[in-house]
Amino acid sequence: MKISFHGHSVVKIETNEKIILIDPFITGNSLCDLKADEVKADVILLTHGHNDHVGDTVEIAKRNNALVVATAELADYIGWQGVETHAMSIGGAYTFDFGTVKLTQAFHGSSYTEYENKQIVYTGMPAGLLLTIEGKTIYHAGDTALFSDMKLLSKFSKIDVAFLPIGDNFTMGPDDALIAAKWVEPKLVIPIHYNTFPVIEQDPKAFVKRLKKVKGMVLELGEFFEL
């Protein structure tokens, strides 16, 4: 499969049969190289309901007739907008035709802000994603603080790739992400959720150089690797 990074927390996974998008924040994301009215997707996976992660989900899903997988409350909110969804909850797993999705804990918030109405819509618990696709395991941590139960992930799954936030302020910073990498024990760490806004500016290459006993890689916008 091909895996590519498209700014903030946007990750695209291309298997032999499916295109999977994670947290497609495209419009309003100056670091994203994708176009919301052109990108293709069969499945959209959401870690939580914040605007900079839900992004263009509804538009993309409607145009592609894509399935949206999210926590139950967020799935309801998206589904009410005319999109096919599959609701899940923390700790649960489900096997789809493209692979297995399991929702892990994440320590963060989860709500969608309707700025025009000055309303905040609760969208359930935030989550991480543990994906088993074509015999490989991918961990997308979503937005999260460091938490000790990350140690359990390596006990149940041998993780090939871990996408970890490093931006600080809203999520783990580089120091905590180094600890997370040690606990998760992936074969490869790729930093995400940095430089989109001034408050989360970080040097991803400096972070990767500090990793010990774990390989790290910085993906430039649109750059992919094969797993």
VEXMAR-989730 format. One record per atom (N, C-alpha, C): residue number from 1; residue in three letters; atom name; x, y, z. Coordinates in Angstrom, 1 decimal. Example, Ala and Ser with C-alpha at 12.3 -4.5 7.8 and 13.67 -1.06 7.14 Angstrom:
residues 2
seq_type_atom_u_v_w
1_ala_N_13.2_-5.7_7.8
1_ala_CA_12.3_-4.5_7.8
1_ala_C_13.2_-3.3_7.8
2_ser_N_12.8_-2.2_7.1
2_ser_CA_13.7_-1.1_7.1
2_ser_C_12.9_0.0_7.9
//
This chain:
residues 227
seq_type_atom_u_v_w
1_met_N_0.8_-1.2_0.0
1_met_CA_0.0_0.0_0.0
1_met_C_0.9_1.2_0.0
2_lys_N_0.3_2.4_-0.4
2_lys_CA_1.0_3.7_-0.4
2_lys_C_0.4_4.5_0.6
3_ile_N_1.3_5.2_1.4
3_ile_CA_0.8_6.1_2.5
3_ile_C_1.4_7.4_2.3
4_ser_N_0.6_8.5_2.3
4_ser_CA_1.1_9.8_2.1
4_ser_C_0.6_10.8_3.1
5_phe_N_1.3_11.9_3.3
5_phe_CA_1.0_12.9_4.3
5_phe_C_0.7_14.2_3.6
6_his_N_-0.4_14.9_4.1
6_his_CA_-0.9_16.1_3.4
6_his_C_-1.1_17.3_4.3
7_gly_N_-0.2_17.4_5.3
7_gly_CA_-0.3_18.6_6.2
7_gly_C_-1.2_18.3_7.4
8_his_N_-0.9_19.0_8.5
8_his_CA_-1.7_18.8_9.7
8_his_C_-1.7_17.4_10.1
9_ser_N_-2.9_16.8_10.1
9_ser_CA_-3.1_15.3_10.5
9_ser_C_-3.6_14.5_9.3
10_val_N_-3.6_15.1_8.1
10_val_CA_-4.2_14.5_7.0
10_val_C_-3.3_13.4_6.4
11_val_N_-3.8_12.2_6.4
11_val_CA_-3.0_11.0_5.9
11_val_C_-3.9_10.3_4.9
12_lys_N_-3.3_9.9_3.8
12_lys_CA_-4.0_9.1_2.8
12_lys_C_-3.3_7.7_2.7
13_ile_N_-4.2_6.7_2.7
13_ile_CA_-3.7_5.3_2.5
13_ile_C_-4.4_4.8_1.3
14_glu_N_-3.5_4.3_0.3
14_glu_CA_-4.0_3.7_-0.9
14_glu_C_-3.7_2.2_-0.9
15_thr_N_-4.7_1.4_-0.9
15_thr_CA_-4.5_0.0_-1.0
15_thr_C_-4.8_-0.4_-2.4
16_asn_N_-4.8_-1.7_-2.7
16_asn_CA_-5.0_-2.2_-4.0
16_asn_C_-6.4_-1.9_-4.5
17_glu_N_-7.4_-1.7_-3.6
17_glu_CA_-8.7_-1.5_-4.0
17_glu_C_-9.4_-0.2_-3.4
18_lys_N_-8.8_0.4_-2.4
18_lys_CA_-9.5_1.5_-1.7
18_lys_C_-8.6_2.7_-1.4
19_ile_N_-9.2_3.8_-1.4
19_ile_CA_-8.5_5.0_-0.9
19_ile_C_-9.1_5.5_0.4
20_ile_N_-8.2_5.6_1.4
20_ile_CA_-8.7_5.9_2.8
20_ile_C_-8.1_7.2_3.2
21_leu_N_-8.9_8.2_3.6
21_leu_CA_-8.4_9.5_4.1
21_leu_C_-8.7_9.6_5.6
22_ile_N_-7.7_10.1_6.3
22_ile_CA_-7.8_10.3_7.7
22_ile_C_-7.8_11.8_8.0
23_asp_N_-8.8_12.3_8.7
23_asp_CA_-8.9_13.7_9.1
23_asp_C_-8.7_14.7_8.0
24_pro_N_-9.5_14.7_7.0
24_pro_CA_-9.3_15.5_5.8
24_pro_C_-9.5_17.0_5.9
25_phe_N_-8.7_17.7_6.7
25_phe_CA_-8.7_19.2_6.9
25_phe_C_-7.9_19.8_5.7
26_ile_N_-8.7_20.2_4.7
26_ile_CA_-8.1_20.7_3.4
26_ile_C_-8.3_22.2_3.2
27_thr_N_-9.6_22.5_3.1
27_thr_CA_-10.0_23.9_3.0
27_thr_C_-9.6_24.7_4.3
28_gly_N_-8.8_25.8_4.1
28_gly_CA_-8.4_26.5_5.2
28_gly_C_-7.1_26.1_5.8
29_asn_N_-6.5_25.0_5.3
29_asn_CA_-5.3_24.4_5.7
29_asn_C_-4.2_24.8_4.7
30_ser_N_-3.4_25.9_5.0
30_ser_CA_-2.5_26.4_4.0
30_ser_C_-1.3_25.4_3.7
31_leu_N_-1.2_24.4_4.6
31_leu_CA_-0.1_23.4_4.3
31_leu_C_-0.6_22.2_3.6
32_cys_N_-1.8_22.1_3.2
32_cys_CA_-2.3_20.9_2.5
32_cys_C_-2.2_21.1_1.0
33_asp_N_-1.8_20.1_0.3
33_asp_CA_-1.6_20.1_-1.1
33_asp_C_-2.7_19.5_-1.9
34_leu_N_-3.8_19.0_-1.2
34_leu_CA_-4.9_18.5_-1.8
34_leu_C_-6.0_19.5_-2.1
35_lys_N_-6.9_19.2_-3.0
35_lys_CA_-8.1_20.1_-3.3
35_lys_C_-9.3_19.3_-2.9
36_ala_N_-10.1_19.9_-2.1
36_ala_CA_-11.3_19.2_-1.6
36_ala_C_-12.3_18.8_-2.7
37_asp_N_-12.3_19.6_-3.8
37_asp_CA_-13.3_19.3_-4.8
37_asp_C_-12.7_18.3_-5.9
38_glu_N_-11.5_17.8_-5.6
38_glu_CA_-10.9_16.9_-6.5
38_glu_C_-10.5_15.6_-5.9
39_val_N_-10.2_15.6_-4.6
39_val_CA_-9.6_14.4_-3.9
39_val_C_-10.6_13.3_-4.0
40_lys_N_-10.1_12.1_-4.1
40_lys_CA_-10.9_10.9_-4.2
40_lys_C_-10.8_10.1_-2.9
41_ala_N_-11.8_9.5_-2.5
41_ala_CA_-11.8_8.7_-1.2
41_ala_C_-13.0_7.7_-1.3
42_asp_N_-12.7_6.5_-0.8
42_asp_CA_-13.7_5.4_-0.6
42_asp_C_-14.1_5.4_0.9
43_val_N_-13.2_5.8_1.7
43_val_CA_-13.4_5.7_3.2
43_val_C_-12.8_6.9_3.8
44_ile_N_-13.5_7.5_4.8
44_ile_CA_-12.9_8.6_5.6
44_ile_C_-12.9_8.2_7.0
45_leu_N_-11.8_8.3_7.7
45_leu_CA_-11.7_8.0_9.1
45_leu_C_-11.4_9.2_9.9
46_leu_N_-12.2_9.5_10.9
46_leu_CA_-12.1_10.7_11.7
46_leu_C_-11.7_10.3_13.2
47_thr_N_-10.7_11.0_13.7
47_thr_CA_-10.3_10.8_15.0
47_thr_C_-11.1_11.5_16.1
48_his_N_-11.6_12.7_15.7
48_his_CA_-12.5_13.5_16.6
48_his_C_-13.1_14.6_15.9
49_gly_N_-14.0_15.4_16.6
49_gly_CA_-14.9_16.3_15.9
49_gly_C_-14.4_17.7_15.7
50_his_N_-13.2_18.0_16.1
50_his_CA_-12.7_19.4_15.9
50_his_C_-12.7_19.8_14.4
51_asn_N_-12.9_21.0_14.2
51_asn_CA_-13.1_21.5_12.8
51_asn_C_-11.8_21.2_12.0
52_asp_N_-10.6_21.3_12.6
52_asp_CA_-9.4_21.1_11.8
52_asp_C_-9.1_19.6_11.6
53_his_N_-10.1_18.8_11.9
53_his_CA_-9.9_17.3_11.6
53_his_C_-11.1_16.8_10.8
54_val_N_-12.3_17.3_11.1
54_val_CA_-13.5_17.0_10.3
54_val_C_-13.3_17.6_8.9
55_gly_N_-12.8_18.8_8.9
55_gly_CA_-12.5_19.5_7.7
55_gly_C_-13.5_19.4_6.6
56_asp_N_-13.2_18.8_5.4
56_asp_CA_-14.0_18.7_4.3
56_asp_C_-14.7_17.4_4.1
57_thr_N_-14.9_16.7_5.3
57_thr_CA_-15.4_15.3_5.2
57_thr_C_-16.7_15.2_4.5
58_val_N_-17.7_16.1_4.8
58_val_CA_-19.0_16.0_4.2
58_val_C_-19.0_16.2_2.7
59_glu_N_-18.3_17.2_2.3
59_glu_CA_-18.2_17.4_0.8
59_glu_C_-17.6_16.3_0.1
60_ile_N_-16.4_15.8_0.6
60_ile_CA_-15.7_14.7_0.0
60_ile_C_-16.5_13.4_0.0
61_ala_N_-17.2_13.1_1.1
61_ala_CA_-18.0_11.9_1.2
61_ala_C_-19.1_11.9_0.3
62_lys_N_-19.8_13.0_0.2
62_lys_CA_-21.0_13.1_-0.7
62_lys_C_-20.6_12.9_-2.2
63_arg_N_-19.5_13.6_-2.5
63_arg_CA_-19.0_13.6_-3.9
63_arg_C_-18.5_12.2_-4.3
64_asn_N_-17.9_11.5_-3.4
64_asn_CA_-17.3_10.1_-3.7
64_asn_C_-18.2_9.0_-3.2
65_asn_N_-19.3_9.3_-2.6
65_asn_CA_-20.2_8.2_-2.0
65_asn_C_-19.3_7.4_-1.0
66_ala_N_-18.5_8.1_-0.2
66_ala_CA_-17.6_7.5_0.7
66_ala_C_-18.2_7.2_2.1
67_leu_N_-17.7_6.1_2.7
67_leu_CA_-18.2_5.8_4.1
67_leu_C_-17.3_6.6_5.1
68_val_N_-18.0_7.1_6.1
68_val_CA_-17.3_7.9_7.1
68_val_C_-17.3_7.0_8.4
69_val_N_-16.2_6.7_9.0
69_val_CA_-16.1_6.0_10.2
69_val_C_-15.6_6.9_11.3
70_ala_N_-16.4_6.9_12.4
70_ala_CA_-16.1_7.9_13.5
70_ala_C_-16.8_7.4_14.8
71_thr_N_-16.5_8.0_15.9
71_thr_CA_-17.1_7.7_17.1
71_thr_C_-18.6_8.0_17.0
72_ala_N_-19.4_7.4_17.8
72_ala_CA_-20.9_7.3_17.6
72_ala_C_-21.5_8.7_17.5
73_glu_N_-21.2_9.6_18.4
73_glu_CA_-21.8_11.0_18.4
73_glu_C_-21.4_11.7_17.1
74_leu_N_-20.1_11.6_16.8
74_leu_CA_-19.6_12.3_15.6
74_leu_C_-20.2_11.7_14.3
75_ala_N_-20.4_10.4_14.3
75_ala_CA_-21.0_9.7_13.2
75_ala_C_-22.4_10.2_13.0
76_asp_N_-23.2_10.3_14.1
76_asp_CA_-24.5_10.9_14.0
76_asp_C_-24.5_12.3_13.4
77_tyr_N_-23.7_13.1_13.9
77_tyr_CA_-23.6_14.5_13.4
77_tyr_C_-23.3_14.6_11.9
78_ile_N_-22.4_13.7_11.5
78_ile_CA_-22.0_13.7_10.1
78_ile_C_-23.1_13.1_9.3
79_gly_N_-23.7_12.0_9.8
79_gly_CA_-24.8_11.3_9.1
79_gly_C_-26.0_12.2_8.9
80_trp_N_-26.3_13.1_9.8
80_trp_CA_-27.5_14.0_9.6
80_trp_C_-27.3_14.9_8.5
81_gln_N_-26.1_15.0_8.0
81_gln_CA_-25.8_15.9_6.8
81_gln_C_-25.8_15.1_5.5
82_gly_N_-26.4_13.9_5.5
82_gly_CA_-26.6_13.1_4.3
82_gly_C_-25.4_12.3_3.9
83_val_N_-24.6_11.8_4.9
83_val_CA_-23.5_11.0_4.6
83_val_C_-23.6_9.6_5.2
84_glu_N_-23.2_8.6_4.5
84_glu_CA_-23.2_7.2_5.1
84_glu_C_-22.1_7.1_6.1
85_thr_N_-22.4_6.6_7.3
85_thr_CA_-21.5_6.5_8.4
85_thr_C_-21.5_5.1_9.0
86_his_N_-20.4_4.9_9.7
86_his_CA_-20.3_3.7_10.6
86_his_C_-19.9_4.2_12.0
87_ala_N_-20.7_4.0_13.0
87_ala_CA_-20.4_4.5_14.3
87_ala_C_-19.6_3.4_15.1
88_met_N_-18.6_3.9_15.9
88_met_CA_-17.8_3.1_16.7
88_met_C_-17.6_3.7_18.1
89_ser_N_-17.0_3.0_19.0
89_ser_CA_-16.7_3.6_20.3
89_ser_C_-15.3_3.1_20.8
90_ile_N_-14.7_3.8_21.7
90_ile_CA_-13.4_3.5_22.2
90_ile_C_-13.2_2.1_22.6
91_gly_N_-12.2_1.4_22.2
91_gly_CA_-11.9_0.0_22.5
91_gly_C_-12.6_-1.0_21.6
92_gly_N_-13.5_-0.5_20.7
92_gly_CA_-14.2_-1.4_19.8
92_gly_C_-13.4_-1.5_18.5
93_ala_N_-13.6_-2.6_17.9
93_ala_CA_-12.9_-2.9_16.6
93_ala_C_-14.0_-3.4_15.6
94_tyr_N_-13.8_-3.2_14.3
94_tyr_CA_-14.7_-3.7_13.3
94_tyr_C_-13.9_-3.9_12.0
95_thr_N_-14.2_-5.1_11.4
95_thr_CA_-13.5_-5.4_10.2
95_thr_C_-14.3_-5.1_9.0
96_phe_N_-13.8_-4.1_8.2
96_phe_CA_-14.4_-3.7_6.9
96_phe_C_-13.8_-4.4_5.7
97_asp_N_-14.3_-4.1_4.5
97_asp_CA_-13.7_-4.8_3.4
97_asp_C_-12.3_-4.3_3.1
98_phe_N_-11.9_-3.2_3.7
98_phe_CA_-10.5_-2.7_3.4
98_phe_C_-9.6_-3.1_4.5
99_gly_N_-10.1_-3.5_5.7
99_gly_CA_-9.2_-3.9_6.8
99_gly_C_-10.0_-3.7_8.1
100_thr_N_-9.3_-3.7_9.2
100_thr_CA_-9.9_-3.6_10.6
100_thr_C_-9.5_-2.3_11.2
101_val_N_-10.5_-1.7_11.8
101_val_CA_-10.3_-0.4_12.5
101_val_C_-10.6_-0.6_14.0
102_lys_N_-9.7_-0.2_14.8
102_lys_CA_-10.0_-0.2_16.2
102_lys_C_-9.7_1.2_16.8
103_leu_N_-10.7_1.7_17.6
103_leu_CA_-10.5_3.0_18.2
103_leu_C_-9.8_2.9_19.5
104_thr_N_-8.7_3.7_19.7
104_thr_CA_-8.0_3.7_20.9
104_thr_C_-8.3_4.9_21.7
105_gln_N_-7.8_5.0_22.9
105_gln_CA_-8.0_6.2_23.7
105_gln_C_-7.2_7.4_23.1
106_ala_N_-7.6_8.6_23.4
106_ala_CA_-6.9_9.8_23.1
106_ala_C_-7.3_10.8_24.1
107_phe_N_-6.4_11.5_24.7
107_phe_CA_-6.8_12.5_25.7
107_phe_C_-6.7_13.9_25.1
108_his_N_-7.9_14.4_24.8
108_his_CA_-8.1_15.6_24.1
108_his_C_-9.5_16.1_24.2
109_gly_N_-10.0_16.9_23.4
109_gly_CA_-11.4_17.3_23.3
109_gly_C_-12.0_16.8_22.0
110_ser_N_-13.3_16.9_21.9
110_ser_CA_-14.0_16.5_20.6
110_ser_C_-15.3_17.3_20.5
111_ser_N_-15.3_18.3_19.7
111_ser_CA_-16.5_19.1_19.5
111_ser_C_-16.4_19.8_18.1
112_tyr_N_-17.5_20.1_17.5
112_tyr_CA_-17.5_20.9_16.2
112_tyr_C_-18.1_22.2_16.5
113_thr_N_-17.3_23.3_16.1
113_thr_CA_-17.7_24.6_16.4
113_thr_C_-18.4_25.2_15.2
114_glu_N_-19.7_25.6_15.3
114_glu_CA_-20.5_26.3_14.3
114_glu_C_-20.3_27.8_14.5
115_tyr_N_-19.3_28.4_13.9
115_tyr_CA_-19.0_29.7_14.2
115_tyr_C_-20.1_30.7_13.9
116_glu_N_-20.8_30.4_12.8
116_glu_CA_-21.9_31.3_12.4
116_glu_C_-23.0_31.4_13.4
117_asn_N_-23.2_30.3_14.2
117_asn_CA_-24.3_30.2_15.2
117_asn_C_-23.7_30.4_16.6
118_lys_N_-22.4_30.5_16.7
118_lys_CA_-21.7_30.6_18.0
118_lys_C_-22.1_29.4_18.9
119_gln_N_-22.1_28.2_18.3
119_gln_CA_-22.5_27.0_19.0
119_gln_C_-21.4_26.0_18.9
120_ile_N_-21.2_25.3_20.0
120_ile_CA_-20.3_24.2_20.0
120_ile_C_-21.0_22.9_20.2
121_val_N_-20.9_22.0_19.2
121_val_CA_-21.6_20.7_19.2
121_val_C_-20.7_19.6_19.7
122_tyr_N_-21.2_19.0_20.8
122_tyr_CA_-20.5_17.9_21.4
122_tyr_C_-20.4_16.7_20.4
123_thr_N_-19.2_16.1_20.2
123_thr_CA_-19.1_15.0_19.2
123_thr_C_-18.5_13.8_19.9
124_gly_N_-18.7_13.5_21.2
124_gly_CA_-18.2_12.3_21.8
124_gly_C_-16.8_12.4_22.2
125_met_N_-16.2_11.2_22.4
125_met_CA_-14.8_11.1_22.9
125_met_C_-13.8_11.2_21.7
126_pro_N_-12.7_11.8_21.9
126_pro_CA_-11.6_11.8_20.9
126_pro_C_-11.0_10.4_20.9
127_ala_N_-10.4_10.0_19.7
127_ala_CA_-9.9_8.7_19.6
127_ala_C_-8.6_8.7_18.8
128_gly_N_-7.9_7.6_18.9
128_gly_CA_-6.8_7.3_18.0
128_gly_C_-7.3_6.1_17.1
129_leu_N_-6.5_5.9_16.1
129_leu_CA_-6.9_4.8_15.2
129_leu_C_-5.8_3.7_15.1
130_leu_N_-6.2_2.5_15.3
130_leu_CA_-5.3_1.4_15.1
130_leu_C_-5.9_0.6_13.9
131_leu_N_-5.1_0.7_12.8
131_leu_CA_-5.6_0.1_11.5
131_leu_C_-4.8_-1.1_11.2
132_thr_N_-5.5_-2.2_10.8
132_thr_CA_-4.8_-3.4_10.3
132_thr_C_-5.2_-3.6_8.8
133_ile_N_-4.3_-3.3_7.9
133_ile_CA_-4.7_-3.3_6.5
133_ile_C_-3.6_-4.1_5.7
134_glu_N_-4.0_-5.0_4.9
134_glu_CA_-3.1_-5.8_4.1
134_glu_C_-1.9_-6.4_4.9
135_gly_N_-2.2_-6.8_6.1
135_gly_CA_-1.2_-7.5_7.0
135_gly_C_-0.3_-6.5_7.7
136_lys_N_-0.5_-5.2_7.6
136_lys_CA_0.3_-4.2_8.3
136_lys_C_-0.6_-3.4_9.3
137_thr_N_0.1_-2.9_10.3
137_thr_CA_-0.7_-2.2_11.4
137_thr_C_-0.2_-0.7_11.5
138_ile_N_-1.1_0.2_11.4
138_ile_CA_-0.9_1.6_11.4
138_ile_C_-1.6_2.2_12.6
139_tyr_N_-0.8_3.1_13.3
139_tyr_CA_-1.4_3.8_14.5
139_tyr_C_-1.4_5.2_14.2
140_his_N_-2.6_5.8_14.1
140_his_CA_-2.7_7.3_14.0
140_his_C_-3.3_7.8_15.3
141_ala_N_-2.4_8.5_16.0
141_ala_CA_-2.8_8.8_17.4
141_ala_C_-3.8_9.9_17.5
142_gly_N_-4.2_10.6_16.4
142_gly_CA_-5.1_11.7_16.5
142_gly_C_-4.5_12.8_17.3
143_asp_N_-5.3_13.6_17.9
143_asp_CA_-4.8_14.7_18.8
143_asp_C_-4.9_14.1_20.2
144_thr_N_-3.7_14.1_20.9
144_thr_CA_-3.7_13.5_22.2
144_thr_C_-2.5_14.0_23.0
145_ala_N_-2.7_14.0_24.3
145_ala_CA_-1.6_14.1_25.3
145_ala_C_-0.9_12.8_25.4
146_leu_N_0.2_12.8_26.0
146_leu_CA_0.9_11.6_26.4
146_leu_C_0.1_10.9_27.5
147_phe_N_-0.1_9.6_27.4
147_phe_CA_-0.8_8.9_28.5
147_phe_C_-0.2_7.5_28.6
148_ser_N_-0.1_7.0_29.8
148_ser_CA_0.7_5.8_30.1
148_ser_C_0.1_4.5_29.4
149_asp_N_-1.2_4.5_29.1
149_asp_CA_-1.8_3.3_28.5
149_asp_C_-1.3_3.1_27.0
150_met_N_-0.6_4.1_26.5
150_met_CA_0.1_3.9_25.2
150_met_C_1.0_2.6_25.2
151_lys_N_1.5_2.3_26.4
151_lys_CA_2.3_1.2_26.6
151_lys_C_1.6_-0.1_26.2
152_leu_N_0.3_-0.2_26.3
152_leu_CA_-0.4_-1.4_26.0
152_leu_C_-0.5_-1.7_24.5
153_leu_N_-0.4_-0.6_23.7
153_leu_CA_-0.5_-0.8_22.2
153_leu_C_0.5_-1.8_21.7
154_ser_N_1.7_-1.8_22.2
154_ser_CA_2.7_-2.7_21.7
154_ser_C_2.5_-4.1_22.3
155_lys_N_1.7_-4.3_23.3
155_lys_CA_1.5_-5.6_23.9
155_lys_C_0.5_-6.4_23.0
156_phe_N_-0.4_-5.7_22.3
156_phe_CA_-1.4_-6.3_21.5
156_phe_C_-1.2_-6.3_20.0
157_ser_N_-0.4_-5.3_19.6
157_ser_CA_-0.2_-5.2_18.2
157_ser_C_1.3_-4.8_17.9
158_lys_N_1.9_-5.4_16.9
158_lys_CA_3.2_-5.0_16.4
158_lys_C_3.0_-3.9_15.4
159_ile_N_3.2_-2.7_15.8
159_ile_CA_2.9_-1.5_14.9
159_ile_C_4.0_-1.2_13.9
160_asp_N_3.6_-1.2_12.7
160_asp_CA_4.5_-0.9_11.6
160_asp_C_4.8_0.6_11.5
161_val_N_3.8_1.4_11.6
161_val_CA_3.9_2.9_11.4
161_val_C_3.1_3.6_12.5
162_ala_N_3.6_4.6_13.2
162_ala_CA_2.9_5.4_14.1
162_ala_C_3.0_6.8_13.7
163_phe_N_1.8_7.5_13.5
163_phe_CA_1.7_8.9_13.2
163_phe_C_1.4_9.6_14.6
164_leu_N_2.4_10.4_15.0
164_leu_CA_2.3_11.0_16.3
164_leu_C_2.3_12.5_16.2
165_pro_N_1.4_13.2_17.0
165_pro_CA_1.4_14.7_16.9
165_pro_C_2.6_15.2_17.7
166_ile_N_3.2_16.3_17.3
166_ile_CA_4.3_16.9_18.0
166_ile_C_4.1_18.4_18.2
167_gly_N_3.0_19.0_17.8
167_gly_CA_2.8_20.4_17.8
167_gly_C_2.9_21.1_19.1
168_asp_N_2.6_20.4_20.2
168_asp_CA_2.5_21.0_21.5
168_asp_C_1.3_21.9_21.6
169_asn_N_1.1_22.6_22.7
169_asn_CA_0.0_23.5_23.0
169_asn_C_-1.4_22.7_23.0
170_phe_N_-1.8_22.1_21.9
170_phe_CA_-3.1_21.4_21.8
170_phe_C_-2.9_19.9_22.0
171_thr_N_-1.6_19.4_21.8
171_thr_CA_-1.4_18.0_21.8
171_thr_C_0.0_17.8_22.5
172_met_N_0.5_16.6_22.4
172_met_CA_1.9_16.3_22.8
172_met_C_2.8_17.2_22.1
173_gly_N_3.9_17.6_22.8
173_gly_CA_5.0_18.3_22.1
173_gly_C_6.1_17.3_21.8
174_pro_N_7.2_17.7_21.2
174_pro_CA_8.2_16.8_20.8
174_pro_C_8.7_15.9_22.0
175_asp_N_8.9_16.5_23.2
175_asp_CA_9.5_15.7_24.3
175_asp_C_8.6_14.6_24.7
176_asp_N_7.3_14.9_24.8
176_asp_CA_6.3_13.8_25.1
176_asp_C_6.1_12.8_24.0
177_ala_N_6.2_13.3_22.7
177_ala_CA_6.1_12.4_21.6
177_ala_C_7.3_11.4_21.5
178_leu_N_8.4_11.8_22.0
178_leu_CA_9.6_10.9_22.1
178_leu_C_9.3_9.7_23.1
179_ile_N_8.6_10.1_24.2
179_ile_CA_8.3_9.0_25.1
179_ile_C_7.2_8.1_24.5
180_ala_N_6.2_8.7_23.8
180_ala_CA_5.2_7.9_23.2
180_ala_C_5.8_6.9_22.2
181_ala_N_6.8_7.4_21.4
181_ala_CA_7.4_6.5_20.5
181_ala_C_8.1_5.3_21.1
182_lys_N_8.7_5.6_22.3
182_lys_CA_9.3_4.5_23.1
182_lys_C_8.3_3.5_23.6
183_trp_N_7.2_4.0_24.0
183_trp_CA_6.1_3.1_24.6
183_trp_C_5.4_2.3_23.5
184_val_N_5.1_3.0_22.4
184_val_CA_4.4_2.3_21.3
184_val_C_5.2_1.3_20.5
185_glu_N_6.5_1.6_20.5
185_glu_CA_7.5_0.6_19.8
185_glu_C_7.1_0.3_18.4
186_pro_N_6.9_1.4_17.5
186_pro_CA_6.6_1.1_16.1
186_pro_C_7.9_0.9_15.4
187_lys_N_7.8_0.4_14.2
187_lys_CA_9.0_0.2_13.3
187_lys_C_9.4_1.6_12.8
188_leu_N_8.4_2.5_12.6
188_leu_CA_8.6_3.8_12.0
188_leu_C_7.7_4.8_12.6
189_val_N_8.2_6.0_12.9
189_val_CA_7.5_7.1_13.5
189_val_C_7.4_8.2_12.5
190_ile_N_6.2_8.8_12.2
190_ile_CA_6.1_9.9_11.3
190_ile_C_5.4_11.0_12.1
191_pro_N_6.0_12.2_12.3
191_pro_CA_5.4_13.3_13.0
191_pro_C_4.2_14.0_12.2
192_ile_N_3.2_14.4_12.9
192_ile_CA_2.1_15.1_12.3
192_ile_C_1.6_16.2_13.3
193_his_N_0.7_17.0_12.9
193_his_CA_0.0_18.1_13.7
193_his_C_1.1_19.1_14.1
194_tyr_N_1.7_19.7_13.2
194_tyr_CA_2.7_20.7_13.4
194_tyr_C_2.7_21.8_12.3
195_asn_N_3.1_23.0_12.7
195_asn_CA_3.3_24.1_11.7
195_asn_C_2.1_24.6_11.0
196_thr_N_0.9_24.1_11.2
196_thr_CA_-0.3_24.6_10.6
196_thr_C_-0.6_26.0_11.1
197_phe_N_-0.4_26.2_12.4
197_phe_CA_-0.7_27.5_13.0
197_phe_C_0.6_27.9_13.8
198_pro_N_0.8_29.2_14.0
198_pro_CA_2.0_29.7_14.7
198_pro_C_2.1_29.0_16.1
199_val_N_1.1_28.7_16.8
199_val_CA_1.2_28.2_18.1
199_val_C_1.7_26.7_18.1
200_ile_N_1.6_26.1_17.0
200_ile_CA_2.1_24.7_17.0
200_ile_C_3.3_24.5_16.1
201_glu_N_4.1_25.6_15.9
201_glu_CA_5.3_25.5_15.0
201_glu_C_6.4_24.6_15.7
202_gln_N_6.9_23.7_15.0
202_gln_CA_7.9_22.8_15.5
202_gln_C_8.8_22.4_14.3
203_asp_N_10.0_21.8_14.6
203_asp_CA_10.9_21.3_13.6
203_asp_C_10.8_19.8_13.6
204_pro_N_10.1_19.3_12.6
204_pro_CA_9.9_17.8_12.6
204_pro_C_11.2_17.0_12.4
205_lys_N_12.2_17.6_11.6
205_lys_CA_13.4_17.0_11.4
205_lys_C_14.3_16.9_12.7
206_ala_N_14.2_17.9_13.5
206_ala_CA_14.9_17.9_14.8
206_ala_C_14.3_16.8_15.7
207_phe_N_13.0_16.7_15.6
207_phe_CA_12.3_15.6_16.4
207_phe_C_12.8_14.2_16.0
208_val_N_12.8_14.0_14.7
208_val_CA_13.2_12.7_14.2
208_val_C_14.6_12.3_14.5
209_lys_N_15.5_13.3_14.5
209_lys_CA_16.9_13.1_14.9
209_lys_C_17.0_12.7_16.4
210_arg_N_16.1_13.0_17.2
210_arg_CA_16.1_12.7_18.6
210_arg_C_15.6_11.3_19.0
211_leu_N_14.9_10.7_18.0
211_leu_CA_14.4_9.4_18.3
211_leu_C_15.5_8.4_18.5
212_lys_N_15.2_7.5_19.5
212_lys_CA_16.2_6.5_19.8
212_lys_C_15.5_5.1_19.7
213_lys_N_16.3_4.2_19.1
213_lys_CA_15.8_2.8_18.9
213_lys_C_14.6_2.7_18.0
214_val_N_14.2_3.7_17.5
214_val_CA_13.0_3.7_16.6
214_val_C_13.3_4.6_15.4
215_lys_N_13.0_4.1_14.2
215_lys_CA_13.3_4.9_13.0
215_lys_C_12.2_6.0_12.8
216_gly_N_12.6_7.1_12.4
216_gly_CA_11.7_8.2_12.1
216_gly_C_11.9_8.7_10.7
217_met_N_10.8_9.3_10.2
217_met_CA_10.8_9.9_8.8
217_met_C_9.9_11.1_8.8
218_val_N_10.4_12.2_8.2
218_val_CA_9.5_13.3_7.9
218_val_C_9.0_13.2_6.5
219_leu_N_7.7_13.2_6.4
219_leu_CA_7.1_13.2_5.0
219_leu_C_6.8_14.6_4.6
220_glu_N_7.3_15.0_3.5
220_glu_CA_6.9_16.3_2.9
220_glu_C_5.5_16.2_2.3
221_leu_N_4.9_17.4_2.0
221_leu_CA_3.5_17.4_1.6
221_leu_C_3.4_16.6_0.3
222_gly_N_2.5_15.6_0.3
222_gly_CA_2.2_14.8_-0.9
222_gly_C_3.2_13.6_-1.0
223_glu_N_4.3_13.6_-0.2
223_glu_CA_5.2_12.5_-0.3
223_glu_C_4.7_11.2_0.2
224_phe_N_5.0_10.1_-0.4
224_phe_CA_4.4_8.9_0.0
224_phe_C_5.6_7.8_0.2
225_phe_N_5.2_6.8_0.9
225_phe_CA_6.1_5.6_1.0
225_phe_C_5.3_4.4_0.9
226_glu_N_5.9_3.3_0.5
226_glu_CA_5.2_2.0_0.4
226_glu_C_5.4_1.2_1.6
227_leu_N_4.4_0.6_2.1
227_leu_CA_4.4_-0.3_3.3
227_leu_C_4.1_-1.7_2.9
//
